[in-house]
Amino acid sequence: MNSRIPLTFLLVLFLLPSIKLYSQSILPQGFIPGEVHGNFQSDLQYYNSDTSIGAPEVPEKVLMRGFANINYTLGNFSAGLRYESYLATLQGFDSRYDGNAIPYRYATYQNEKLNVTVGSFYEQFGNGLIFRSYEQWGLGYDNAMDGIRLKYEPLKGVYLKGVIGKLRKFMGSGPGVVRGLDLEFSLADMFDSLFNKTNIIIGGGMISKYQSDQNSTYNLPENVAAFAGRLNIISGKFNIGAEYAYKINDPSAANSYIYKDGESFLFTASYSTKGLGILLTAKRVDNMDFRSDRAAAGSELNINYIPAITKVHTYSLAAYYPYATQPLGEMGLQGDIIYKIKKGSPLGGKYGTSILVNYSTVFGIKRTAVNDTTAIGESGTLGYKSNFFDIGDTKYFEDLNINISRKFSKKFKAAVSFMYFEYNKDVIQGFGNQYGTIYGNVAVADLTFKLKPKNTIRVELQNLYTKQDDGSWGMMLVEYTIAPHWFVAAFDEYNYGNKKSNKRFHYFTAQVGYKNKGNTFTLGYGRQRAGIFCVGGVCRNVPASNGVTLAITSSF
């Protein structure tokens, strides 16, 4: 990456306060020289030795990761950069995030019709089935594009996007070049007199990558394209959307170098009225792992994004077995019903009662061998055949949960949750045939007591019951808040059901936090159990650890 551009950006942005002060004395009254905004975050941990829980030894003892965003705006122009530091990065994040760099920097000009960005940017076409560039700091995931992006509105209600560049790979860029176009029509914006009660949005996009073929074994396509079309109808209380994506053959390390085309389909339908909301989502994915480097593995250089259609649980034991999207093949279904019982009714109480029921299930796709191979998915062949409507025999995941929340008085409210799940650990985490399917139940009680206008105490009680894997877990959390500045929390996760009595560990943690305007400081000490952390179906492994943590966030 060329260091001259980031250093130039850094110099300009550091000089901006001086420029502003100087301009106040020589420029006309009322002149606005622009604004500077940004945010900062740093996560640091001191690691103690704790081999009993499987915590890896950390020779450095102290590890950290942090960033600072600095953004400048002046009229139609904006520019910014993100400075990142990994010295070295925390356990559980890829060690290739190492050192100090400015991997993200951009300049944007926008007028009424045109938006031009040079440098780094994030973008998405439709639901992301063929293209999504985004960042998740908590996952250590960042596939920012580095290149040029154009957004243009040639006519009212017509939106055009064009991108070209390379995807970020840790502290640098991947080898492949990514380029694409997306076009969208909003009929309500185009013909507001005809579509004042219903809006129909039609869109489609194309994305392609180029990577030279240097493989001596296979004849690999150097240009690989993917196409998608989508439709969204919004009318009154209803919202229906669908998107279909198709990718031409893309042999890669992820799919064992087969030449089968890929496809994916996503359907959503929702109904919303006062006190009631219903959401249905269905998805099919077949060989849609799409990267700018055919040799990439893990979470590297993903061009597209396959949305998860399973609930993202916030309670720790409910999220103990999170689902990770399987881009090589899955079929799933999810449904949500949200209902609020009226205030003043026998069941609703004085303040009303909310009920949320969620169900999701994911299966594999059905595969059959093709004529040119004796084994499904053999390298250098078409791989397999798969009928679009055929569901596979292997269940990957199932989750049925219900949450009931109610405010009983001005000083007390409670929420209870119940969950049944099935989790195919071998498929989801890629263990072969080691663990099989885990069956479990989770119960949660979340109680909040308002002691004084600014003093609140919250108690969480959780239990995960299972006979498989590490067995059952219990958890208790107590959090005390003194608004608006202070909070203190302590919790313990106890693996009481482990079949090995010497592995029935307590994972105790205590934290204290302080908030003041845009600044937050959190200091903690305790044990972290090993597990999986996921956001939107994208996951990372979290190793066990023991030590002191410090997190600082600030915005300006």
HUCORZI-V228553 format. One record per helix or strand of 2 or more residues. SS is the DSSP state (@ for helix, = for strand). FROM is the first residue (numbers start at 1). LEN is the number of residues. If there is no record, write none. Layout:
((SS | FROM | LEN) (SS | FROM | LEN))
This chain:
((@ | 3 | 24) (= | 35 | 13) (@ | 51 | 3) (= | 62 | 13) (= | 77 | 10) (= | 99 | 12) (= | 114 | 8) (= | 123 | 2) (= | 132 | 2) (= | 135 | 2) (@ | 137 | 3) (= | 141 | 2) (= | 145 | 8) (= | 158 | 12) (= | 172 | 2) (= | 177 | 10) (@ | 187 | 4) (= | 198 | 13) (= | 223 | 13) (= | 238 | 10) (= | 262 | 12) (= | 276 | 11) (= | 329 | 13) (= | 353 | 13) (= | 391 | 19) (= | 412 | 13) (@ | 425 | 5) (= | 437 | 16) (= | 455 | 12) (= | 473 | 10) (= | 486 | 9) (@ | 501 | 3) (= | 506 | 11) (= | 519 | 10) (= | 531 | 5) (= | 538 | 5) (= | 545 | 11))
